[in-house]
Amino acid sequence: MSFEFAHSARPPAYRYGAMMLLLCAGVIVAALGFEHIGGYIPCPLCLQQRYAYYAGVPLLFLALVLVVSEKPKLASFIFLMVSLAFLVNTGLGIYQAGAEWKFWAGPDTCSGVQGVATTAEDLLRSLETVHVVRCDEANFRFAGLSFAGWNAIVSFLIFIFTIKAAGSTSENRL
């Protein structure tokens, strides 16, 4: 008995889901690499944009298992939930990229003004311990886009392809 699967024998939902799983995992590994190896400290909004990836990786894996297990309705539902998470993530990326380009103001939590010192001692203590990473200033750009801009593009692609996966769960069963 052979367990070989030709690439074309995989249903479209599986192929789309697998591509998006690999993309999600690759993006989060890259983000963590830029942080821990490259020394780029993420802002609070950057960290928030990672939530979709942290949830997306195990959910996409589960959806792939469900596709192979011939449970298309549940797989489709999970693909749809992942797609919605990445649609929201696209919005967050656009919001941050727009703040970086000064199209609009960023969130107050990313501006560096996170509390008022009431005494000189409080002010001096906060200056020693606070390292502010602003959400409205890009600390890296590639091809004219910041991390947030690239996240918006990748999140939108994941949104599109997980929608395609959800719509094709009943096609070409294994």
N, C-alpha and C positions, 0 to 999 in steps of 0.2 A: 504494500500500500504506500503510495507516494503522497506527500503533503506539499508538493510544489504548487505554487500559485503563479500563474503568468500575470504580469502587470495589467494586461487588458481584462483579465478575468475578475479583477476586483470591481465591485460596484462603484459607481461615481461617488456616492456618499462616503464610502471608505477612502477613496483617493483624495477627495477634497478635505475630509476630516484629518487624514494623516498628514497632508501637506500643511494644514493649519496647526496641527499639534507640533510638528517640527519647527514651524515658524515661531510659534509661541515660546517653545522651549529655547530656541536660539536667541530670541529677543531678550528674554529674561536673563539668560546666561551672559549675553553681551552687556546688559545693563549692570549686572553684578560685577562683571569684569571691569567695566569702566569705573565703577565705584571702588572696588577693593584692590584692583591692580593699577588702574590709571589714576586713582586719587581724586576723581570727580565726585564731590559730595552732592547728593541729590537734595533738592528742596522738598518741602512738604507736598507740593502738588505733584512733583515727579514721583514721589513714593506712592501717592494715591493712584497714579496712572499704572502702577505695577499690579494693582489688585486684580484687574481683568486677566492678566497673564497668570498670576498665581492661581486663580480659580479656573482659568481656561485650560491649563495643562491637564489636570486630573479629569475635568469634565469632558474634554475632547477624547481622552483615552477611554473613559467610560462609554462615550457615544460610539467609538469604534468597536468596542467589545459588543455593544448592543447591536450594531450593524451586522457583525459576524454571527451573532446569536439569533439573527432574524427576528429582532424586536424593533421594527422600523418606526413605530409610533413613538416609543420612548426615546429612541435615538434622535428622531426628528425634533422632539420637544427639547432635548438637551442641546442639540445644535442651535435651536432658536434662542435658548437662554444665553448661550455663549455669544451668539451674534448680537443680542441686545446689549450685553456687557461691553462688547467692543464698539458698538455704536455710541454708547455713553463715553467710552474711552476716547473715541475719535473727537467727541465734543470737548473733552478735557484737554486733549492735545492742541486743538484749535484755539481754545481759550488761553492756554499758557503761551502758545506761539504768538498769538495776537498781543498779549501783554508784553512779551519780549520785544516785539516790533513797535510797541507803544501805540497800538491801535486802540487799546482800552486799558483801564487800570487792572492790575492783578489783584488777587485776594489780599486782604489786610494782613493775614498771617504770614505772608511771604515778603512783606515790605521792610522788615527789620524793626518795625515798631510793634513790639509784642508785650508791652507792659510799661508802666510808668514807675520809675524809682521814686520813692517818697523821701528818701534821705540820701545824703552824699555817700554814706557807707553802702547803701543798696546799689547805687549807681556804680561805684567802684567794683563791688563784688560781681555785678552783672557784666561789666566790661571784661573781667578776667575769665568768665565762664561761657559767655555767649559767642557763638560763631554763627553769624547769620548767613544763610544761603538764600538769596533772593529768587523768587519765581519769575520776576519780570526782567531778568538779565540772563541771557544765554551765555553759558560758560564754555560752549563748544559749538561749532558749526561745521557742517560738511555739505558741500554743494549748495551753500546758502541757507540750509535748514538746520535748526537746533535739534537737540534730542526730542523736544516736544513736537516739533514739526514732523520729524521722521516718525514719531510715535503715532501722530494723527494719520499719516499715510498708511503705515503698517496696520493700524487698528481698523481702518476703513477696508483694507484688503481682507483682513480676517473676517470682518462683518460680512462682506460680499460672499466670500467662499463658504462661510458657515451657513449662510442663507441657501446657497446652492446645495450644500450637503443636506440640509434639512429638506429641501424640495426634492431631492433625488434618493431619499432613503428607501422608497419602495421600488425603484428601478433596478433591474438586473441583479436580483438576489443571488447570493452565492449558491 
